[in-house]
């Protein structure tokens, strides 16, 4: 069953047998949002990968972080000859030591990047020309609580509705402060659903039967020589 915001709120109230006088729309939207974020942080999935293209500016080593960025996956540069270069990630201490005079005319093709602060990341050396930059990053997940996804659903609510429901019920029973046996039950159900979700997302989706072979289960069988003994 795919979830919209309305039928997910209805199911949470039905499962907990608690009405809208306690579990108001506002309360449930926060509970659902927290559940989505918990799942997103638990498993690295392809649904959150996003690509943005911009340009590095000559003599400017700072790049504005996209508003929806959570972390960078890789950075690729393309010059006017259509040659591609991949930057290596370093920390800011390395950048400061490697390129201690960023304000001078000693500029070159960037080789490294680092997270500078919450608004910018930095490259070194300072760009010697305009380079097209492709940033692959993990973005904020879509939420079912607002906008079009509230009626159309999200990747998570449409394909993994059980996982989302169990995460919401764990949060809801925590909000209601019990009963503990139901909280433990749905925590176990959430853990099981999260494990199968992880096996698909970072297991099956990142395998290729031609290259990796089919997934095979190891069978515990007796060797033929042991028959009859």
SEMAR-264898 format. One line per 10 residues: their letters; for each residue x, y, z of N, C-alpha, C. Coordinates in steps of 0.1 Angstrom, whole numbers, plus 5000, padded with zeros to 4 digits. Atoms other than C-alpha are relative to their C-alpha. Layout:
A	X/Y/Z/X/Y/Z/X/Y/Z; ...
This chain:
XXXXXXXXXX	5008/4988/5000/5000/5000/5000/5009/5012/5000; 4993/4987/5000/5014/5034/4990/4993/5010/5009; 5006/4990/4990/5009/5062/5015/5000/5014/4994; 5001/4986/5001/4997/5097/5011/5001/5005/5015; 5000/4994/4986/4999/5121/5041/4987/4996/5007; 5013/5002/4994/4962/5116/5048/4998/4986/5005; 5002/5014/4996/4961/5078/5048/5011/4995/5010; 4990/5003/4990/4994/5076/5068/4995/5005/5013; 5004/4995/4987/4980/5098/5095/4988/4992/5005; 5011/5008/4996/4948/5077/5095/5005/4987/5006
XXXXXXXXXX	4995/5012/4995/4968/5045/5099/5007/5001/5013; 4993/4998/4987/4989/5059/5127/4989/5001/5011; 5011/4999/4990/4957/5068/5146/4993/4987/5002; 5007/5013/4999/4941/5035/5139/5008/4990/5007; 4991/5010/4994/4971/5014/5149/5002/5003/5015; 4998/4996/4986/4975/5034/5182/4987/5001/5008; 5013/4998/4994/4938/5038/5188/4999/5013/5008; 5000/4987/4994/4944/5074/5196/4995/5010/4990; 5006/4991/5010/4923/5102/5180/5008/5012/4998; 4994/4988/5004/4931/5135/5165/5000/5011/5011
XXXXXXXXXX	5000/4990/4989/4924/5153/5198/5014/5000/5007; 4987/5002/4994/4958/5139/5210/5010/5001/4988; 4991/5000/5011/4975/5131/5177/4995/5009/4989; 5005/4990/5010/4967/5163/5158/5008/4999/4988; 4993/4999/5013/4977/5169/5122/5014/5005/5002; 4987/4994/4998/5005/5191/5134/5010/4991/5007; 4991/5010/4993/5019/5165/5159/5004/4989/4991; 4996/5012/5009/5018/5137/5133/5009/5004/4989; 4991/4996/5010/5035/5158/5107/5014/5000/5005; 4986/5000/4994/5065/5163/5130/5004/4986/5003
XXXXXXXXXX	4997/5014/4997/5064/5126/5140/5004/4993/4987; 4997/5006/5013/5064/5116/5103/5013/5005/4994; 4988/4994/5005/5091/5140/5093/5012/4995/5008; 4989/5006/4993/5113/5127/5121/5003/4986/4996; 4999/5014/5004/5107/5091/5110/5007/5000/4986; 4993/5000/5013/5117/5100/5074/5015/5003/5001; 4986/4996/4998/5149/5117/5086/5008/4988/5006; 4993/5011/4994/5158/5087/5108/5003/4989/4990; 4998/5010/5010/5154/5063/5079/5011/5005/4990; 4990/4994/5009/5174/5086/5056/5014/4999/5005
XXXXXXXXXX	4987/5000/4994/5203/5088/5080/5005/4986/5002; 4996/5013/4997/5203/5051/5087/5006/4992/4988; 4996/5007/5012/5208/5039/5051/5004/5009/4989; 4996/4992/5011/5227/5053/5022/4993/4995/4988; 5008/5005/5011/5203/5051/4993/5002/5009/4988; 4998/4993/5012/5203/5061/4957/4989/5011/4998; 5011/4990/5001/5170/5081/4961/5005/5014/5003; 4996/4987/4995/5189/5110/4977/5012/5006/4992; 4989/4994/5008/5217/5114/4951/4995/5010/4990; 5004/4988/5009/5215/5147/4932/5013/5005/4994
XXXXXXXXXX	4988/4995/5008/5238/5163/4906/4997/5015/4997; 5001/4986/5003/5243/5201/4903/5012/5004/4992; 4989/4995/5009/5263/5219/4876/5001/5015/5002; 4998/4986/4998/5278/5253/4881/5014/5003/4994; 4987/4996/5005/5311/5272/4873/5008/5005/5011; 4990/4994/4991/5342/5279/4893/5004/5013/4994; 4997/4987/5005/5352/5315/4890/5015/5003/5002; 4986/4997/4999/5387/5327/4883/5003/5008/5012; 4995/4993/4988/5406/5339/4914/4990/4999/5012; 5009/5002/4989/5377/5327/4937/5000/4985/5004
XXXXXXXXXX	4998/5014/4996/5384/5295/4956/4988/4995/5008; 5012/5004/4992/5350/5294/4975/4988/4997/4991; 5012/5004/5008/5319/5276/4962/4989/4999/5010; 5011/5000/4991/5285/5281/4977/4994/4986/5001; 5007/5013/4998/5269/5250/4992/4986/5000/4996; 5014/5001/5003/5235/5240/4977/4992/5000/5013; 5009/4999/4988/5207/5247/5002/4996/4986/5005; 5005/5013/4996/5196/5211/5002/5011/4989/5002; 4989/5009/4998/5231/5195/5006/5001/4994/5014; 4997/5006/4987/5237/5170/5033/5015/4996/5000
XXXXXXXXXX	4986/5003/5001/5271/5157/5022/5004/4998/4985; 4995/5001/5014/5293/5157/4990/5004/4986/4997; 4996/5014/5004/5298/5124/4971/5013/5001/4992; 4988/4997/5008/5323/5137/4945/4999/5013/4993; 4999/4988/5007/5334/5167/4926/5007/4998/4987; 4994/5001/5013/5342/5168/4889/5001/5013/4993; 4998/4988/5008/5357/5196/4868/5001/4997/4986; 4998/5001/5014/5355/5201/4831/5005/5013/4994; 4994/4987/5005/5377/5226/4812/4994/5002/4986; 5005/4996/5013/5371/5243/4779/5003/4990/4989
XXXXXXXXXX	4996/5010/5009/5388/5214/4761/4992/4987/5002; 5009/5011/4996/5361/5191/4776/5008/4988/5007; 4992/5009/4992/5388/5174/4797/4994/4999/5014; 5006/5002/4987/5375/5160/4831/5010/4997/5010; 4991/5002/4989/5392/5161/4864/4992/4998/5013; 5007/5002/4987/5381/5148/4898/5009/5005/5011; 4993/4994/4989/5390/5167/4929/5000/4990/5012; 4998/5008/4989/5403/5149/4960/4996/5008/5013; 5004/4993/4988/5387/5157/4994/5011/5000/5010; 4990/4998/4989/5409/5170/5022/4993/5008/5011
XXXXXXXXXX	5006/4991/4989/5403/5188/5055/5006/5014/4998; 4996/4987/5002/5408/5225/5058/5014/5003/5005; 4986/4999/4995/5441/5221/5077/5010/4997/4988; 4992/5003/5012/5455/5204/5046/5000/5011/4990; 5001/4989/5010/5442/5231/5023/5008/5012/5004; 4992/4989/4996/5458/5258/5044/5015/4998/4999; 4986/5003/5001/5491/5241/5045/5005/4998/4985; 4996/5003/5014/5491/5230/5008/5000/5013/4992; 5001/4988/5008/5481/5264/4995/4998/5012/5009; 5000/4990/4989/5490/5291/5021/4999/5014/4995
XXXXXXXXXX	5000/4986/5005/5489/5321/4997/4988/5001/4990; 5011/5001/5010/5454/5319/4981/4997/5014/4994; 5003/4987/5005/5453/5357/4975/5009/5004/4989; 4990/4996/5009/5483/5358/4952/4995/4996/4986; 5004/5004/5014/5483/5353/4914/5005/4986/4996; 4995/5014/5002/5498/5318/4918/4988/4991/5000; 5012/5008/5002/5466/5301/4905/5003/4988/4990; 4998/5012/5008/5462/5267/4888/4987/4992/5000; 5012/5008/5000/5437/5240/4881/4998/4994/5014; 5003/5006/4986/5421/5229/4915/5003/4985/5000
XXXXXXXXXX	4997/5015/4998/5432/5195/4928/4992/4995/5012; 5006/5004/4988/5415/5194/4962/4988/5009/5004; 5011/4992/4994/5384/5205/4980/4998/4996/5014; 5002/5003/4986/5373/5207/5016/4987/5007/5004; 5011/4993/4994/5342/5216/5036/5005/5012/5008; 4994/4988/4993/5349/5252/5047/4991/5004/5012; 5009/4998/4989/5318/5260/5068/4986/4996/4995; 5014/5004/5003/5280/5256/5067/4995/5006/4987; 5005/4993/5012/5277/5279/5036/5009/4998/4988; 4990/5001/5012/5309/5273/5015/5008/4987/5002
XXXXXXXXXX	4988/5009/5000/5334/5247/5005/5010/5006/4992; 4989/4993/5006/5368/5256/4992/5008/4990/4992; 4991/5008/5009/5391/5244/4964/5014/5005/5001; 4986/4996/5001/5429/5245/4961/5007/4993/4989; 4997/4985/5000/5447/5259/4942/4988/5008/4996; 5011/4991/5005/5425/5289/4934/4999/4998/4985; 5001/5003/5014/5411/5284/4899/5007/5010/4991; 4993/4991/5010/5432/5298/4870/4991/5004/4988; 5009/4997/5011/5402/5299/4846/4986/4995/5005; 5013/5004/4997/5365/5292/4845/4999/4985/4997
XXXXXXXXXX	5002/5014/5002/5358/5255/4850/4985/4996/5003; 5013/5005/4997/5324/5238/4848/5002/4989/5011; 4999/5009/4989/5319/5219/4880/4987/4992/5002; 5011/5008/4997/5296/5190/4886/5001/4994/5014; 5000/5004/4986/5288/5183/4922/4989/4989/5002; 5009/5011/4996/5273/5149/4932/4999/5000/5015; 5002/4999/4986/5258/5151/4966/4987/4993/5005; 5012/5005/4994/5233/5137/4990/4991/5011/5004; 5009/4989/4997/5203/5160/4993/4990/4997/5010; 5011/5002/4990/5176/5165/5018/4989/4991/4994
XXXXXXXXXX	5010/5010/5006/5150/5137/5014/4987/5007/4998; 5014/4995/5002/5116/5145/5000/4992/4996/5012; 5009/5003/4988/5090/5146/5028/4985/4999/4995; 5014/5002/5004/5054/5134/5025/4992/5011/5007; 5008/4992/4991/5044/5161/5050/4996/5014/4993; 5003/4987/5006/5043/5191/5025/4999/4998/4985; 5000/4999/5014/5036/5200/4989/4994/4989/4993; 5005/5011/5008/5030/5176/4961/5001/4986/5006; 4999/5013/4994/5044/5146/4979/4989/4996/5010; 5010/5003/4990/5016/5149/5005/4988/4992/4993
XXXXXXXXXX	5010/5007/5007/4992/5136/4978/5005/4989/4991; 4994/5010/5010/5015/5118/4953/5009/4990/5007; 4991/5009/4993/5037/5102/4980/5015/5003/4996; 4985/4999/5003/5075/5099/4980/5005/4986/4997; 4994/5013/5003/5099/5071/4970/4999/4991/5012; 5001/5008/4988/5099/5059/5006/4985/4996/5003; 5014/5003/4996/5061/5061/5012/4993/4991/4989; 5006/5008/5011/5053/5045/4978/5005/4986/4999; 4993/5013/5002/5078/5017/4977/5003/4992/5013; 4996/5007/4987/5086/5010/5014/4990/5005/5011
XXXXXXXXXX	5010/4994/4991/5054/5020/5032/5000/4993/5013; 4999/5007/4987/5058/4993/5059/5011/5006/5009; 4989/4995/4993/5092/5007/5069/4996/5014/5006; 5004/4986/4995/5078/5043/5071/4989/4999/5011; 5011/5001/4989/5047/5032/5091/5006/4995/5013; 4994/5005/4988/5068/5012/5116/5009/5011/5007; 4992/4989/4994/5092/5042/5121/4991/5010/5006; 5010/4990/4995/5062/5065/5126/4994/4994/5013; 5006/5005/4988/5047/5041/5151/5010/5000/5012; 4990/4999/4989/5079/5039/5171/5001/5014/5006
XXXXXXXXXX	5000/4986/4995/5080/5077/5173/4987/5003/5007; 5013/4996/4994/5043/5079/5181/4999/4994/5014; 5001/5006/4987/5045/5054/5210/5010/5007/5010; 4991/4992/4991/5075/5073/5223/4994/5013/5004; 5007/4988/4997/5055/5105/5221/4989/4998/5010; 5011/5004/4991/5025/5088/5239/5005/4995/5013; 4994/5005/4988/5049/5074/5265/4994/4986/5004; 5004/5013/4997/5038/5038/5262/4988/4996/4991; 4995/5010/4991/5026/5011/5264/5014/4994/4995; 4986/5004/5004/5062/4997/5264/5000/4988/4992
XXXXXXXXXX	4999/5012/5008/5053/4963/5250/4997/5003/4985; 5003/4996/5014/5038/4980/5219/5012/5007/4994; 4988/4993/5005/5068/5003/5216/5011/4990/4996; 4990/5011/5003/5091/4972/5217/4997/4992/4988; 5005/5007/5011/5070/4954/5192/5003/5007/4987; 4998/4993/5013/5071/4981/5166/5015/5004/4998; 4985/4998/5002/5108/4988/5173/5006/4988/4993; 4995/5012/5006/5115/4952/5164/4995/4999/4986; 5005/5001/5014/5093/4954/5133/5007/5010/4992; 4992/4990/5007/5111/4986/5123/5014/4995/4997
XXXXXXXXXX	4986/5005/5002/5145/4970/5128/5000/4990/4988; 5001/5010/5010/5135/4941/5106/4998/5006/4986; 5003/4993/5012/5120/4963/5079/5012/5008/4995; 4989/4992/5004/5151/4985/5079/5011/4991/4995; 4990/5009/5005/5174/4955/5075/4997/4995/4986; 5003/5005/5014/5156/4942/5044/5001/5012/4990; 4998/4988/5008/5155/4978/5031/5015/5002/4997; 4985/4999/5003/5193/4980/5035/5005/4990/4991; 4996/5010/5009/5198/4947/5018/4997/5003/4986; 5003/4997/5013/5180/4959/4988/5007/5013/4995
XXXXXXXXXX	4995/4987/5004/5193/4995/4987/5015/4999/4998; 4986/5000/5001/5230/4989/4994/5006/4986/4997; 4996/5014/5004/5230/4952/4984/4996/4997/4985; 5005/5004/5013/5209/4941/4954/5001/5012/4990; 5000/4989/5010/5206/4976/4938/5014/5003/4995; 4987/4997/5003/5244/4978/4937/5008/4988/4995; 4994/5012/5005/5251/4944/4923/4995/4998/4985; 5003/5003/5014/5251/4932/4887/5002/4985/4998; 4999/5015/5001/5244/4895/4881/5011/4996/4990; 4990/5004/5010/5266/4895/4850/5014/5001/5005
XXXXXXXXXX	4987/4998/4994/5296/4909/4869/5002/4993/5013; 4998/5005/4986/5290/4898/4904/4994/4986/5002; 5006/5013/4998/5270/4866/4898/4987/5001/5008; 5012/5000/4992/5237/4856/4913/5003/4999/5015; 4999/5002/4986/5232/4859/4950/4995/4986/5004; 5004/5014/4997/5232/4824/4964/5001/4998/5015; 5001/5003/4985/5222/4812/4999/5008/4987/5002; 4992/5011/4997/5246/4788/5015/4991/4989/5007; 5008/5010/4995/5229/4755/5022/5008/4991/5009; 4994/5009/4991/5237/4733/5052/4996/4986/4997
XXXXXXXXX	5003/5013/5004/5237/4699/5036/5011/4990/5004; 4990/5011/4997/5255/4666/5044/5007/4996/4987; 4993/5005/5012/5281/4654/5020/4995/4986/4997; 5005/5014/5004/5271/4622/5000/5006/4989/5008; 4994/5011/4993/5296/4601/5019/4995/4998/5014; 5006/5002/4987/5277/4607/5051/4987/4993/5000; 5013/5006/5000/5245/4592/5039/5000/4985/5005; 5001/5014/4995/5234/4560/5056/5008/4998/5013; 4993/5001/4988/5256/4567/5086/4992/5004/5012
